Amino acid sequence: MDQQVVLDVSDLHTYFYTSAGTVKAVDGVSFRLDKGKTLGIVGESGSGKSITAMSILRLIPSPPGKIVSGSVLFGDIDLLKLSSDEMRNIRGNKISMIFQDPMTALNPCYTIGNQIAEVIQLHQKASPKEAMAQAIQIMGKVQIPEPAKRAEAYPHQFSGGMRQRVMIAMALACRPDLLIADEPTTALDVTVQAQVLRLMRQLQDEFHMSIILITHDLGVVAETCDNVMVMYAGNCVESADVHKIFDDPRHPYTWGLLASRPALCQEGQRLESIEGSPPNLMDVGDMCGFAPRCKYAKDICRSHKPALQELESGHLVACHFQTKELSLNGR
């Protein structure tokens, strides 16, 4: 029996119009997310991961940004066709987001309890007293000790890990169907990172929600995600379930990401890297964005952008040469 599709993004284009030219930050991204599943979106900085998430929530600053085309179906609702008021009712209520830096995302002038309660008051129409009671309850669920007491504290009185728990509490206050987590473990030490990820999995099971996890950490992806989308230069270059991505990657960029993991290096062995730099998104044109850095690139790669093709059930790759032989030779 097919899983219920919570989110269906189709041919999404988000551009930024600057005095220097048009930056195609997201250039035709498509993916689906099933209920209760976790999708990991990976890629280096500037690949379009966060802009994809911001586009889903309609948080692109305009000007200079604009969602040019595509559809974002949340259930049977196209989020790109909603009014601003209708979209505000979706954000924080049905779809929530954990932003990268909890210190800058939290208001230093208000207590933690008031900031969580504000979300509940806005979307659940609760009284201030009811909202604070629910805020304290959700703080307890994310394992903040003495939640009633800590609700009166300010962000600077919390450690980085505890601030991240506050962000999770705020995102889950209204029990959303979809949680978007943008680099939720950045700048946290390994122990705290493991605690945050474990907490997210526990709450996902309890609330039966879907998660989009944006990260550059492949270890986090392997531990947390069901499916993975690899992004490069505003495009999806490979998409499959997590086992296929790690056991049988088929795009040269994915090989490079996997090979650059420090854990794979033997003692005394040089850490592998992907030569070159990401392209200028104003100058990619009609070509494979990875071609200048790909040692397998041919003339067709520099003149034609490869389409995202399904090699086998659920395994999509955008490469002119995604044969099994090349895959085995490239790794």
Backbone torsions as a table, in degrees:
resi	resn	phi	psi	omega
1	MET	NA	133.3	-178.0
2	ASP	-67.6	144.6	174.5
3	GLN	-70.7	152.7	174.1
4	GLN	-73.1	125.7	179.7
5	VAL	-82.7	119.6	179.4
6	VAL	-86.0	-41.2	-176.5
7	LEU	-136.1	131.2	179.3
8	ASP	-131.0	102.8	179.7
9	VAL	-97.6	127.4	-175.7
10	SER	-129.6	120.7	172.3
11	ASP	49.2	51.4	-177.1
12	LEU	-79.6	127.9	176.5
13	HIS	-124.1	122.8	175.2
14	THR	-128.2	119.6	-176.2
15	TYR	-117.4	155.2	172.9
16	PHE	-119.3	125.0	-176.2
17	TYR	-98.9	111.5	-177.6
18	THR	-118.9	170.3	178.4
19	SER	-65.5	-23.7	-179.7
20	ALA	-86.7	-16.3	-179.0
21	GLY	146.6	-174.4	-178.0
22	THR	-95.6	122.4	178.4
23	VAL	-95.7	115.0	-179.8
24	LYS	-89.5	80.3	-173.2
25	ALA	-68.0	-37.9	173.6
26	VAL	-129.7	121.2	-167.4
27	ASP	-128.8	64.1	175.5
28	GLY	99.3	45.2	-178.0
29	VAL	-88.7	136.3	176.9
30	SER	-136.6	138.6	173.9
31	PHE	-167.0	164.5	176.1
32	ARG	-126.6	151.8	177.3
33	LEU	-133.2	125.3	-179.5
34	ASP	-87.6	157.8	-179.9
35	LYS	-61.4	132.4	176.3
36	GLY	79.8	1.7	-177.5
37	LYS	-102.9	163.7	177.3
38	THR	-118.8	124.7	175.9
39	LEU	-105.0	123.6	174.5
40	GLY	-94.5	129.4	175.0
41	ILE	-109.9	117.2	-174.8
42	VAL	-121.8	161.3	-179.9
43	GLY	151.4	160.8	-178.5
44	GLU	-73.5	170.9	179.9
45	SER	-57.3	136.3	179.9
46	GLY	88.4	4.5	-178.1
47	SER	-81.2	-13.1	177.0
48	GLY	108.0	8.6	-176.5
49	LYS	-61.9	-55.6	-176.2
50	SER	-68.8	-35.0	179.0
51	ILE	-66.6	-34.1	174.6
52	THR	-60.9	-45.8	179.3
53	ALA	-64.2	-43.8	179.8
54	MET	-65.2	-31.2	177.3
55	SER	-68.2	-40.0	178.3
56	ILE	-58.3	-40.2	-178.4
57	LEU	-89.7	1.9	-179.2
58	ARG	57.6	46.5	180.0
59	LEU	-110.6	17.0	178.9
60	ILE	-71.9	123.9	179.5
61	PRO	-66.7	128.1	-177.8
62	SER	-130.2	122.7	-10.4
63	PRO	-71.7	167.5	7.2
64	PRO	-93.2	-7.5	-174.3
65	GLY	-85.4	157.3	177.0
66	LYS	-157.8	133.5	170.7
67	ILE	-80.5	106.8	-169.3
68	VAL	-77.7	-43.2	-177.4
69	SER	-162.7	173.1	179.7
70	GLY	113.0	-177.9	176.7
71	SER	-139.3	148.8	176.8
72	VAL	-130.9	93.2	-177.4
73	LEU	-87.4	117.2	175.0
74	PHE	-106.5	99.5	-166.1
75	GLY	68.8	-119.5	177.4
76	ASP	-110.1	15.6	-178.9
77	ILE	-106.1	127.1	175.0
78	ASP	-85.9	108.8	-175.8
79	LEU	-62.5	-26.6	-177.8
80	LEU	-74.2	-11.3	-179.5
81	LYS	-103.6	-1.4	-179.2
82	LEU	-78.0	154.1	173.5
83	SER	-73.6	169.0	179.6
84	SER	-61.2	-40.9	179.4
85	ASP	-65.8	-42.5	178.9
86	GLU	-63.8	-38.0	-180.0
87	MET	-68.7	-35.5	177.8
88	ARG	-63.2	-31.8	177.6
89	ASN	-71.9	-24.2	178.5
90	ILE	-80.3	-45.4	-177.2
91	ARG	-64.5	131.3	178.3
92	GLY	80.4	-19.9	-178.5
93	ASN	-102.5	-57.2	179.0
94	LYS	-100.0	-33.1	177.1
95	ILE	-127.9	125.0	178.6
96	SER	-119.8	161.2	-178.1
97	MET	-136.8	136.6	170.8
98	ILE	-100.6	118.9	-176.4
99	PHE	-85.8	166.5	-170.5
100	GLN	-61.2	-47.5	-171.9
101	ASP	-113.4	103.9	-177.2
102	PRO	-65.0	-23.2	-179.2
103	MET	-70.4	-40.8	-179.7
104	THR	-84.9	-20.9	-179.8
105	ALA	-77.9	-25.1	179.0
106	LEU	-93.0	143.7	179.7
107	ASN	-81.5	119.0	-176.1
108	PRO	-68.3	-13.0	-174.6
109	CYS	-92.7	-7.0	-178.1
110	TYR	-121.8	150.8	179.1
111	THR	-68.8	159.3	178.9
112	ILE	-60.1	-44.3	-179.0
113	GLY	-60.8	-42.1	-179.6
114	ASN	-65.3	-36.6	-178.1
115	GLN	-69.9	-37.8	176.8
116	ILE	-72.2	-41.5	-179.2
117	ALA	-63.1	-33.2	179.9
118	GLU	-60.4	-40.1	178.0
119	VAL	-61.8	-43.7	-178.1
120	ILE	-66.9	-42.4	178.3
121	GLN	-61.9	-40.8	-176.2
122	LEU	-65.5	-44.8	-172.0
123	HIS	-98.7	-27.2	-176.5
124	GLN	-102.2	-3.1	179.5
125	LYS	56.6	36.8	-179.9
126	ALA	-87.6	157.6	174.9
127	SER	-72.4	161.5	179.1
128	PRO	-55.4	-39.6	-179.8
129	LYS	-67.3	-44.2	178.9
130	GLU	-64.7	-41.1	-178.8
131	ALA	-64.1	-41.0	179.0
132	MET	-66.5	-38.1	177.9
133	ALA	-63.1	-41.6	178.2
134	GLN	-68.8	-35.7	178.5
135	ALA	-62.7	-43.6	178.4
136	ILE	-64.5	-38.4	179.3
137	GLN	-63.5	-45.0	-178.5
138	ILE	-70.9	-29.4	174.5
139	MET	-64.0	-37.2	175.2
140	GLY	-66.1	-36.5	-179.8
141	LYS	-65.7	-32.7	178.2
142	VAL	-90.9	16.5	169.9
143	GLN	65.8	38.6	169.7
144	ILE	-87.1	119.0	-176.3
145	PRO	-66.6	147.9	-179.7
146	GLU	47.8	58.7	-172.9
147	PRO	-58.3	-36.5	-179.4
148	ALA	-64.3	-38.8	178.5
149	LYS	-74.3	-44.3	-177.1
150	ARG	-70.5	-18.7	177.3
151	ALA	-63.2	-22.0	-179.5
152	GLU	-89.8	-1.9	-178.7
153	ALA	-86.4	165.4	179.1
154	TYR	-104.6	160.2	-175.6
155	PRO	-52.3	-38.4	-176.5
156	HIS	-68.2	-13.1	179.1
157	GLN	-89.9	3.2	179.3
158	PHE	-109.9	146.9	172.8
159	SER	-72.6	170.7	179.3
160	GLY	-59.6	-43.4	179.0
161	GLY	-64.5	-39.7	179.2
162	MET	-69.5	-35.7	176.2
163	ARG	-64.1	-37.2	178.1
164	GLN	-66.5	-35.4	175.3
165	ARG	-64.5	-36.6	176.4
166	VAL	-62.5	-43.1	178.8
167	MET	-61.9	-39.4	177.3
168	ILE	-65.4	-42.5	178.0
169	ALA	-60.1	-44.2	179.9
170	MET	-63.1	-41.0	-179.1
171	ALA	-68.1	-31.8	-175.9
172	LEU	-97.6	1.7	-174.4
173	ALA	-56.5	-34.0	-178.4
174	CYS	-104.9	15.3	178.2
175	ARG	50.0	65.9	-176.6
176	PRO	-70.1	160.4	174.6
177	ASP	-79.7	-26.8	-177.0
178	LEU	-134.9	130.6	175.4
179	LEU	-116.0	126.5	175.0
180	ILE	-105.7	118.7	-177.8
181	ALA	-113.2	111.1	-177.5
182	ASP	-97.1	104.7	-179.3
183	GLU	48.7	57.7	-173.0
184	PRO	-69.6	-14.1	-177.9
185	THR	-113.4	11.4	178.6
186	THR	-61.7	136.7	176.9
187	ALA	69.8	9.0	175.2
188	LEU	-98.6	145.1	177.9
189	ASP	-71.1	167.1	-170.4
190	VAL	-59.6	-40.5	-178.7
191	THR	-64.9	-47.0	179.8
192	VAL	-66.6	-38.1	177.4
193	GLN	-57.4	-45.8	179.4
194	ALA	-62.8	-38.9	179.3
195	GLN	-65.1	-42.4	-179.4
196	VAL	-64.9	-43.4	180.0
197	LEU	-65.9	-40.7	178.4
198	ARG	-64.0	-40.2	178.0
199	LEU	-62.7	-43.3	179.6
200	MET	-62.2	-39.9	178.8
201	ARG	-66.3	-40.8	179.2
202	GLN	-63.1	-44.8	-179.5
203	LEU	-69.7	-32.1	175.6
204	GLN	-61.8	-44.5	178.6
205	ASP	-65.1	-39.5	-177.6
206	GLU	-70.0	-41.6	-175.2
207	PHE	-94.6	-6.0	179.5
208	HIS	56.8	43.4	-177.3
209	MET	-104.7	163.3	174.7
210	SER	-97.5	153.5	-177.6
211	ILE	-132.6	135.9	165.1
212	ILE	-106.7	117.6	-177.9
213	LEU	-108.9	113.1	179.0
214	ILE	-96.3	124.0	-176.1
215	THR	-160.1	161.7	171.1
216	HIS	-109.2	0.9	-175.6
217	ASP	-95.3	106.1	-177.5
218	LEU	-69.5	-24.0	175.0
219	GLY	-64.5	-41.0	176.7
220	VAL	-63.4	-41.6	179.4
221	VAL	-60.8	-47.6	-177.8
222	ALA	-61.4	-34.9	-175.4
223	GLU	-82.7	-26.6	-165.3
224	THR	-114.8	-33.9	-164.4
225	CYS	-95.7	153.2	172.6
226	ASP	-93.1	-39.7	-179.8
227	ASN	-132.7	158.0	-176.0
228	VAL	-134.4	137.1	170.2
229	MET	-118.3	123.1	179.4
230	VAL	-96.9	124.5	-178.2
231	MET	-112.2	145.5	174.9
232	TYR	-150.4	129.5	176.8
233	ALA	51.9	42.5	175.7
234	GLY	81.5	6.2	-177.9
235	ASN	-125.1	154.5	168.0
236	CYS	-83.6	120.5	179.9
237	VAL	-101.6	-20.8	176.6
238	GLU	-158.6	143.6	179.5
239	SER	-148.8	131.4	-179.2
240	ALA	-168.1	177.0	173.5
241	ASP	-71.5	160.5	-169.4
242	VAL	-60.5	-33.5	-179.0
243	HIS	-67.9	-40.6	179.6
244	LYS	-67.8	-37.0	179.6
245	ILE	-62.3	-40.3	-177.6
246	PHE	-86.0	-33.0	-175.5
247	ASP	-91.8	-29.9	-176.6
248	ASP	-145.0	60.2	178.1
249	PRO	-66.0	144.9	-173.6
250	ARG	-123.4	-0.1	178.3
251	HIS	-111.7	138.0	-179.8
252	PRO	-55.1	-33.0	178.7
253	TYR	-68.3	-40.2	177.7
254	THR	-62.6	-40.3	176.6
255	TRP	-58.8	-43.0	-179.0
256	GLY	-63.1	-42.1	178.5
257	LEU	-62.1	-45.0	-178.2
258	LEU	-67.7	-39.7	-177.9
259	ALA	-69.8	-20.4	-176.4
260	SER	-88.7	5.6	178.2
261	ARG	-72.8	125.4	179.8
262	PRO	-57.6	-30.9	-176.5
263	ALA	-63.7	-21.4	-177.7
264	LEU	-86.6	-10.9	-176.8
265	CYS	-79.5	134.3	173.2
266	GLN	-79.6	161.9	179.6
267	GLU	-59.1	128.2	-179.8
268	GLY	84.5	-6.1	-179.0
269	GLN	-85.6	141.8	179.2
270	ARG	-71.9	135.7	177.3
271	LEU	-69.7	126.3	-179.2
272	GLU	-73.0	151.1	177.1
273	SER	-141.4	163.7	175.2
274	ILE	-92.3	115.8	-177.1
275	GLU	-64.5	151.6	176.1
276	GLY	86.9	-172.4	-177.4
277	SER	-128.6	157.8	176.2
278	PRO	-59.3	151.7	-177.0
279	PRO	-74.6	159.3	169.3
280	ASN	-72.4	119.0	-173.9
281	LEU	-70.5	-2.9	173.1
282	MET	-89.7	-13.3	-171.1
283	ASP	-120.8	7.4	-175.7
284	VAL	-63.7	-45.8	178.9
285	GLY	66.3	-153.8	-176.3
286	ASP	-93.5	72.2	179.3
287	MET	-152.4	171.1	172.5
288	CYS	-73.8	121.8	-177.4
289	GLY	-61.4	-23.9	-177.9
290	PHE	-89.8	-8.3	-174.4
291	ALA	-53.1	-43.5	-178.6
292	PRO	-62.6	-19.2	-177.9
293	ARG	-109.1	-0.4	-172.3
294	CYS	-98.6	124.3	-178.9
295	LYS	-75.2	-7.6	178.6
296	TYR	-101.3	0.9	-173.6
297	ALA	-62.6	138.7	175.9
298	LYS	-118.7	-180.0	-178.4
299	ASP	-57.6	-38.6	-177.9
300	ILE	-63.6	-30.6	179.8
301	CYS	-67.4	-30.3	-177.1
302	ARG	-89.6	-3.1	-178.1
303	SER	-124.8	-16.6	-178.1
304	HIS	-137.6	130.0	176.9
305	LYS	-75.8	124.9	-178.4
306	PRO	-71.6	141.6	176.9
307	ALA	-82.1	154.6	176.3
308	LEU	-78.0	114.8	-175.6
309	GLN	-117.2	148.8	178.0
310	GLU	-90.5	114.0	179.4
311	LEU	-79.0	-42.5	176.5
312	GLU	-151.7	176.6	-173.4
313	SER	-51.0	113.3	174.9
314	GLY	80.0	-0.5	-178.9
315	HIS	-108.9	107.8	-176.3
316	LEU	-109.8	136.9	-179.5
317	VAL	-140.3	137.9	175.2
318	ALA	-108.3	85.6	180.0
319	CYS	-155.1	139.7	178.5
320	HIS	-70.8	-19.0	-174.2
321	PHE	-130.6	60.4	-177.3
322	GLN	-98.4	46.7	179.3
323	THR	-81.4	162.3	179.4
324	LYS	-63.8	-38.3	-178.2
325	GLU	-63.3	-44.3	179.0
326	LEU	-64.2	-40.2	-180.0
327	SER	-59.0	-46.0	-178.2
328	LEU	-68.3	-37.8	179.8
329	ASN	-72.0	-29.6	-174.3
330	GLY	-78.4	-19.5	-173.9
331	ARG	-90.1	NA	NA
